[in-house]
Amino acid sequence: MLVVKKFGGTSVANKERIYNVAKRCMKDYQEGNDVVVVLSAMGKQT
């Protein structure tokens, strides 16, 4: 299955949150899915 995930703002605001996003994406990949990740700007960066 193709899974598309979009993250931005506070969900990628610091390294801990980016790590959590990566873990969520890796979980889908390890379950056998094709994963597309779309990232927008980090919180308070635009």
Beta strands, then each sheet from edge to edge (+ up, - down):
strand 1: 2-9
strand 2: 34-42
sheet 1: 1+ 2+
end
